[in-house]
Amino acid sequence: MTTPQLDPQLHHVLDWIDRTRPNRLAVIMDPNTEKHCLPVVSPLLPPHTDFLRLSEAGEGVKRIEHAHALWSSLDEAGYDRNSAIIGLGGGTVTDLSAFVASTYLRGVDFWLIPTTLLAMVDAAAGGKTGINLGGAKNRIGTFAHPTGISLCPEFLATLPQRQLLSGLAEHVKHILLAHSLPEWPQRMEALPALDGPIEPEDFAELIRQSVDIKEGIVRQDVEETNGIRKQLNLGHTAGHAIESWAMAEGLELLHGEAVAWGLGVELAISAGRMAPDAPAAAAMLALRSTLETQFPCPVSVPPPEALWAWARMDKKNDAEAVRMVLLSENGDPLVDQAVSLEEFSAACGA
């Protein structure tokens, strides 16, 4: 397992290249990271580096067609097991780059440089790779750990507010998993304000906290064999459903925006399983209201039945039951909880 490291000057990447001296090196990026981030990275790289630019940005890059194009580019350039790959970008780029690296020649070394807050606090860490299939999230993938992960908060200055909010939503998920229910309001109030100039160094501690929380969970269940790691899917079954629906409809919905909405739904389902006067139920519904205010969903939510079809395709399901991560009255995660369409519909309308 690879521990992400704060690396504002990218010294760890340079040390890796100097130490291993790959005979070919490819940087995979999308149009956004080519424009905003590559100028920082490229002067540090050796002359034999190939720059592989994806044709689009966003969730659309996580398709087999893009993976095939990258495999072909590596093959045509003569890459072998002594070559290496750098994934430079947000979570979609790091997911795709890691998948391509882990499958090409049954695996070549790769290093990830996440450039969005969401990728820094969550997507690039943990050793999961993935691409989408038929519009469903991460249906194809591997467990593969990069040689290293460099976290450079300076890249956050290139992001619009919406992208920063998307990353904060994944951080909120980590807050719910790592802290007791009475601490939630204080932790939410401590989130950085995004209504003024962004100071990247102000996010360094937040990033470190999220990485530590996720790493502590993943280390107990690296390849999701004993169920502990599943708690990281809090908010994701419902979130992936609306995200997949939005992709199918051609609507723009960022992953963190979908997760924030999914957290609200799964909090409401959790509260609905408690006594109406339970303090935990009131706290969870209050947090849902806060999430709706701080992380508004930018698309009109369709009827629950339209999302249920996507929820049933979630890879965590078994025996055709839709399973979500819910929370107990103590705020502890409960994995593999079967949820009915009736509960889901009530929570969507709550």
N, C-alpha and C positions, 0 to 999 in steps of 0.2 A: 504494500500500500504506500502511496506517495503523499507526503505532507506538503500542501501548498505553502509557499514561503513569500513573505513580503520582500519584494525585489525591485525597489523603485528605480534603480539604475541598471537593472537587468544583468547584474554581474554574475548571477548564478547560471544564466543561459550561456554567457561567454565562457565561463569556466567549464561548463559541460562540453561545448564545442571544442575548446582547446584540449580538453582531456581525452575525448573520444575520437576527434578528427574524422568525422564521417566523410566518406569519399564523395557523396552527393548529399545535398541538403535542400529540402523543399519547404517553402513557407506557403501555407494555405490560408487564404483570406477572402473576404467579400469586398464589394465596392466601397463600403463605409470604412472598413479597417485599412484598405489600401490608401484611402485619402487621408484619414486622420491619424493612423497609428503606424503604418509602415515607415513613414519618414523618420520616426524615432528609432525603429528597430533596424532598418536596412544598413545604416553605416556600421553596425556592430557585426555584420555577418560576413563570412568568407566570400571570395569572388565566385566560387562555384555554386552559389545558392541559386535555386530556381524559384521563381515567384509564381504561384498558381492561383490565379484570381477566379473566383466563382462568378457566375454571370448575374447573380442576384443576391440580395440580403434577406434575412428573416427566415421564418420556419420553412419556406419553400426550398431551401438548400438541402434539407434533410430527406433527399429522395435517392433512390437507387441509381437514377440517371446521373446525378452528380457524383456519386461514389464511383460509378463505372468510368466516367470521364477522368476522374483523378487517378484511378488505377491505370487507365490507358496512358495518361501523361507520364506517370512514373515508369511504366514499362518501356515506352518509346524513348525515354531519356536514359535508360540503362540502369535504373536503380536496383540495388541488391541488398542483401541482409546487413551490409556495412553502411548503408545509407540511413538517413534520418529525416524526420518530418517535424515541423513546428506548426502548430495550429494557433493562428493569431486572429482572435475575434470574440464575439459573444458566444452564448451557449450553443447556438445552432452550429457555428463554425467549429467549436471545440468538440461537440458531439460527433459531427461528421468527420473531422480530421482524425479523431481517436479511432473511429470505426474503420476508416480507410487504413490507417497505420496498423491496426491490430489484425487486419485480414490480408493485407498485401504480403505475399511471400510468407504467410502464416505469422506475420508480425515483424515490424521493424521498430527501432527506437523512435519515440516521439516525445516532444515537450510542448506543453500548453501555456500560452500567454493569453489569459482571458482579458477582454477589454471592456466588458460591461459589468455593472455592479451585480447583476443576477449571476453572471458566469463566475465572478470572483467569490461570491458568498455561497454558491451552490453548484451550478451546472458543471464546472470544470473539475470539481473535486469528487472523489468517491469511486472512481474506476469503472463507471458505466459509460458505454458508448451507445449510439443509437441513431437510426433513421426511421422515418415514418413509412407506413404502408397503407395505401388506400385511404389516406387522410387520417388514419388512426395513429396516435402518438407512440413513437419508439417501439414499434412492433418487431423490428429487426435490430439486433445489437449483440454486443459481447461485453464481458467483464475484462477490462485491460487497463493496466496502470501505467501512466506516463513515467518517463524517467524523472521529470520534474514539472512543477507548476509555478510559474512566476507571477506574483500579484503586484501589479504596478498601478497604484491609485491615481497616478497622473493622467491615465487614460480617461478617468471619469470626467475630467473637464471637457471632453469632447462630446458628452452625452446630453441629449435634451432631457427636460424634467420627466417626461413620460417614461423614458428608459430607466431613470434613477428610481422612480416609484415602482417600476416593475421589479427591480432588484430588491427594494425594501420589503416587498411582499414576501419574498422567500426568507428574508431575515425575520420577519414577523412569525413565519412558521417555526423557525428555530426557537424564537422566544417562547412560543406556546409549548414546545417540546421540552425545553430546558428549565423553565421557571414555573414556580407554583402559581396557581390561579390568582391568589391575592396580589401577586407582583405584576400581573399583566398591565393594569392601567399605568403604573409608573413607568414600565418598560416602553409602552406605547408613547407616552409623553416625552420620553427621552430620544425618540427618533429625530434625526436631523431635519431641520426645516429646509425646504427646497424652493423657497420663494425669493431667494437672492442669489448672489454669486456663489458658485460651488468652490469650496476649498478641499481639494482631494485628500489632503492629509487628515482632514476631519473624519474621513470614512475609514481610516486605517484600523482603528480600534474596533469599529463595527464589523469590518471584514474579518478581523482576527477572531472575534467572538463567534461569528457564524461558522467559520472554518473549524474552530475548536469543538463546537457543538456537533457539527456533522461528523467530524472525524471520530469523536468519542463514540458515536452510534455505529458508524461503519466498521470500526475496528472490532466490534463485538459480533459482526455478521457480514464479512467482507463480500460474499457472493450470495447474500440473501437466502441462506439455507436454514436459519433457525427462527426467522420471523422478526428479530429485533430491528433489522434495517427497514422493515416495512413501515415503521412509524414515520419515516421521512416522506411517506406518501400522503401525509395529512394535507387535506385540501386539494389533492391532485386527482382523485377519481372524478369528483364533480368538476374540477378545473379543467382536466383534460377533455371532458365531455363538451364543455362549451367552447374550448379552444379548437377541438376537431370540427365541431359544427361550424364555427366561424370560418375555418379554412375551407370547408366544403362550400360555404356560401360566398367565398371571396371577400370576406370582411377582415379588417386588420384588428387583431386582438393579440397583444403581447402575452408571453407565457406568464409573467408575474401578475398581469391583470386578471388572467384566467384563474390563477392560484388564489388571489385575493378573494375573488367571487366564490371559488370553491371552498375556501376556508369558512366563509360566511354560511354557506349551505351546510357544511359538515358540523359547524358549531350549532346551527339550528336543529339538526337531526339529533345531535348529542343532547341538547337541552330538552328536546321533545320526549326523550326516553326517561326523563327525571320527573319527580313530583313537581307540579306547577309552582309550588311555593319554595322549591329548593333554591338556596342562595346561589349554587353553582349555575343553575339554569338561567337565573337572572343575569349573572355575570357574563355568561356566554352570549346571551342575546344582546347585552350591552356592547360587548366587543364586536359582535356582528354589525351593530349600528355604527360603531366607530370605523370599522373597515369600509362600510359603504360610503362614509363621508370622506375618509382619507384616500381611499383607493376606488373611486367610482368606475363602474364597468362602462367602457366606451361604446358598447353595442347594446342594442335592444335585446333583452333576453327572450328567447322563443318559448313556446309552451313546454312544460317539463317533458312531455312525451317525445318531443323532437330531440331533446338531450338524452333521454333515457336510452334510445337506440345506440348512441355513442358510448354511454356509460357501460352498456352491456359488452362492448368490445374491449374494455380495459383489460390489460394483460394480467392484472392481479386477480381476476375473477376465476372461479371454478364452479363446476356443476351449474353453469349459467346463472349463478347468483351474483348480483352486483355487490362487491365488498368494498367497504370504505374504512378509513381510520377515523374512529370517533374518540371522544374524550369522556373519561369517568367524572364523577362528581368531585374528585380531587384534582382534576385536570390532567390525569395520566392518560397516555395514548392506549387505545384498545384497537389492535389490528384485526383484520379479517372479519369485520362486522358486516353481516348480511343486511342489506337495506332494501326495503320494498319500494315500489313505484309510488305507493301512497305516501310514505314518509318523505321521499324525495320531492314529490309534488308539493306537499305541505311546506317543506323547508324552502323551496324555491319561491313560494308565495308569501312566506312569513314576513 
